[in-house]
Amino acid sequence: MMRLGRRATPLVALSLLASAATAYAECAWVLWAITDTESADLKRDHPDVYGSVPAEFYDSRAACETAAQTQREKAYSTDVQMWDAANAGALNDAKSPFVHRPERAPMGHVVRMYEKSTGKAVDWTAHAWRCFPDTVDPRGPKGK
C-alpha cells in the first residue's frame, strides 16, 4: 500500500496544476518549468532548483503547448540517457546504493530513486513544463 502512495504523490503534484490553464481570450502565454521533490532537505539546500520559474513567453497557447511538449521530450530523453549511464557506473556512481529510473508523467517526467539492495522507493523528483496565460502565476498569490 505504501508503494501506491509513493507512486501517486508526484503524479498528483503535477496534475494539480492541470486545472489552472483554462480557455482564455487573446493573451500572452508563459511556459513554466516546474520541479518538485518529496525531499525537504533538497528543497531547503537547493531553493534555486525546486519550484516554478517562467521559462519562455509565447503569443499563443498553441505555440506554448508545442514548446512545452518539445521540452518535455528533450528533458525526458536527457534524463534517461544520464541515469542509464549513472546506473551502469559510467558516471563514477557505481558505488552508489541507489538506482534512478525516469518515468513519464502527464506534464513531464518523474525520476524515482530506489535502494539497490531492497528495491524500495526512497525519493522522487518531478519535472514538468506547463503553459499558463500571462495573468496566471502557478506559484499562487504573493503576500505583502
Secondary structure as GFF3:
##gff-version 3
##sequence-region A 1 144
A	DSSP	alpha_helix	2	15	.	.	.	ID=ss1
A	DSSP	three_ten_helix	16	19	.	.	.	ID=ss2
A	DSSP	beta_strand	29	37	.	.	.	ID=ss3
A	DSSP	alpha_helix	40	45	.	.	.	ID=ss4
A	DSSP	beta_strand	51	58	.	.	.	ID=ss5
A	DSSP	alpha_helix	61	87	.	.	.	ID=ss6
A	DSSP	beta_strand	98	105	.	.	.	ID=ss7
A	DSSP	beta_strand	108	115	.	.	.	ID=ss8
A	DSSP	beta_strand	121	133	.	.	.	ID=ss9
###
